[in-house]
Amino acid sequence: MHLMRLGEPAGLDSLALESAEPRPPGPGEVQVAVAASSLNFHDYVVVTGLIPTSPGRVPLSDCAGTVTAVGEGVSRFKAGDRVISHFFPGWVDGTATMDKLIGVPGDHVDGFAAQIVTMAEAAFGPMPANLDFAEAATLPCAALTAWRALFVETRLKPGDWVLVQGSGGVSIFALQFARMIGCRVIATSSSDEKLERLGALGAEHLINYRKEPKWGKAVETLTGGRGVDLVVEVGGPATIGESVRAVGFGGCISMIGVLTGVAGEVPLAAMFQKNARIAGITVGSQQAQADMVRAIEAADLHPVIDSSYPLEDLAGAFRHQEAQAHFGKICITPG
């Protein structure tokens, strides 16, 4: 089989395709033929060295594939089952704790940039029956992050207002999930073309933040002064001020990304006055993923895929991600 390893020092040019023998599953393990993976910002910061990892690491945290063999004691899967990965193999349910967030594929341990993987049974969950492998491979990180923001950390109901930033994977999933239950969505982007596509997915109001940098005020106007119930915040320091202005009384800002930096000023007085809160979101639990899978099947929701690259051009896929030209998820097919 083939796999991709990260060299030393880390960087896109250090990614190297190698051959290896698949490892048979031991007790409590399953072997999976990887049909597809997808890229997340987390994967990018690992392969570019912004998050240090071990030399020779096999990257990528997301996977969809077919179980080919099971080890002794495995009870949840059998050969032929279609599965998707868990971002946190140790987080079954409940609130996040440090010990539950250990073991992330493609970071703490080898990931899914490979044709065949052998991992613990806990590393996988059932794949939605209505999706193909490429669609399913987009779920474990981006979709689950959006799901937790909308349905675990907040309790949205039909008619509530949600604001999404940009057209990355998490933002598009948040838009799709919000529309799935009848929420009203405002979307921001720097691209009129992408805004048009976000509108086609159900965003009711569209704001080009380059043309309207004080978009928080526009959100107040669009919502009749009440603000939004949830902001899916991916920008960080450069956007948090406008997000605070956009959020309504008793609302929530789900802090998901820090694309513009890791530290910045937060208008604390406004947060205090609005009785609003900021919730840090790092993906989600296995139980939340199972709930999400059932909802995706029931609603027949399909992820938005931008493009697909072969495993041997993993660096090219990351460069496409780096250029921020994509709309939706970038997939990898191991072949």
Secondary structure as the mmCIF struct_conf table of DSSP 4:
data_model
#
loop_
_struct_conf.conf_type_id
_struct_conf.id
_struct_conf.beg_label_comp_id
_struct_conf.beg_label_asym_id
_struct_conf.beg_label_seq_id
_struct_conf.end_label_comp_id
_struct_conf.end_label_asym_id
_struct_conf.end_label_seq_id
STRN STRN1 HIS A 2 LEU A 6
BEND BEND1 GLU A 8 PRO A 9
BEND BEND2 GLY A 11 GLY A 11
HELX_RH_3T_P HELX_RH_3T_P1 LEU A 12 SER A 14
STRN STRN2 LEU A 15 SER A 19
HELX_LH_PP_P HELX_LH_PP_P1 GLU A 21 PRO A 25
TURN_TY1_P TURN_TY1_P1 PRO A 27 GLY A 28
STRN STRN3 GLU A 29 SER A 38
HELX_RH_AL_P HELX_RH_AL_P1 PHE A 41 VAL A 47
TURN_TY1_P TURN_TY1_P2 THR A 48 GLY A 49
BEND BEND3 LEU A 50 ILE A 51
TURN_TY1_P TURN_TY1_P3 PRO A 55 GLY A 56
BEND BEND4 SER A 61 SER A 61
STRN STRN4 ALA A 64 VAL A 70
TURN_TY1_P TURN_TY1_P4 GLU A 72 GLY A 73
BEND BEND5 ARG A 76 ARG A 76
TURN_TY1_P TURN_TY1_P5 ALA A 79 GLY A 80
STRN STRN5 ARG A 82 SER A 85
BEND BEND6 PHE A 87 PHE A 87
TURN_TY1_P TURN_TY1_P6 PRO A 89 GLY A 90
BEND BEND7 ASP A 93 THR A 95
HELX_RH_3T_P HELX_RH_3T_P2 MET A 98 LEU A 101
STRN STRN6 PRO A 105 PRO A 105
TURN_TY1_P TURN_TY1_P7 GLY A 106 HIS A 108
STRN STRN7 VAL A 109 VAL A 109
BEND BEND8 PHE A 112 PHE A 112
STRN STRN8 ALA A 114 ALA A 114
BEND BEND9 GLN A 115 GLN A 115
STRN STRN9 ILE A 116 ALA A 120
HELX_RH_3T_P HELX_RH_3T_P3 GLU A 121 ALA A 123
STRN STRN10 PHE A 124 PRO A 126
HELX_LH_PP_P HELX_LH_PP_P2 MET A 127 PRO A 128
TURN_TY1_P TURN_TY1_P8 ALA A 129 ASN A 130
BEND BEND10 LEU A 131 LEU A 131
HELX_RH_AL_P HELX_RH_AL_P2 PHE A 133 ALA A 136
TURN_TY1_P TURN_TY1_P9 ALA A 137 THR A 138
HELX_RH_PI_P HELX_RH_PI_P1 LEU A 139 ALA A 143
HELX_RH_AL_P HELX_RH_AL_P3 LEU A 144 TRP A 147
HELX_RH_PI_P HELX_RH_PI_P2 ARG A 148 VAL A 152
BEND BEND11 GLU A 153 THR A 154
TURN_TY1_P TURN_TY1_P10 PRO A 158 GLY A 159
STRN STRN11 TRP A 161 GLN A 165
BEND BEND12 GLY A 166 GLY A 168
HELX_RH_AL_P HELX_RH_AL_P4 GLY A 169 MET A 180
TURN_TY1_P TURN_TY1_P11 ILE A 181 GLY A 182
STRN STRN12 ARG A 184 SER A 189
BEND BEND13 SER A 190 SER A 190
HELX_RH_AL_P HELX_RH_AL_P5 ASP A 192 ALA A 200
TURN_TY1_P TURN_TY1_P12 LEU A 201 GLY A 202
BEND BEND14 GLU A 204 GLU A 204
STRN STRN13 HIS A 205 ASN A 208
TURN_TY1_P TURN_TY1_P13 TYR A 209 LYS A 211
BEND BEND15 PRO A 213 PRO A 213
HELX_RH_AL_P HELX_RH_AL_P6 TRP A 215 LEU A 222
TURN_TY1_P TURN_TY1_P14 THR A 223 GLY A 225
BEND BEND16 ARG A 226 ARG A 226
STRN STRN14 VAL A 228 GLU A 233
BEND BEND17 GLY A 235 GLY A 235
HELX_RH_AL_P HELX_RH_AL_P7 PRO A 237 ALA A 246
STRN STRN15 VAL A 247 MET A 255
TURN_TY1_P TURN_TY1_P15 LEU A 259 THR A 260
BEND BEND18 VAL A 262 VAL A 262
HELX_RH_AL_P HELX_RH_AL_P8 LEU A 268 LYS A 274
TURN_TY1_P TURN_TY1_P16 ASN A 275 ASN A 275
STRN STRN16 ARG A 277 GLY A 280
HELX_RH_AL_P HELX_RH_AL_P9 GLN A 286 ALA A 299
TURN_TY1_P TURN_TY1_P17 ASP A 300 ASP A 300
STRN STRN17 ILE A 305 PRO A 310
HELX_RH_3T_P HELX_RH_3T_P4 LEU A 311 ASP A 313
HELX_RH_AL_P HELX_RH_AL_P10 LEU A 314 GLU A 322
TURN_TY1_P TURN_TY1_P18 ALA A 323 GLN A 324
BEND BEND19 PHE A 327 GLY A 328
STRN STRN18 LYS A 329 THR A 333
#
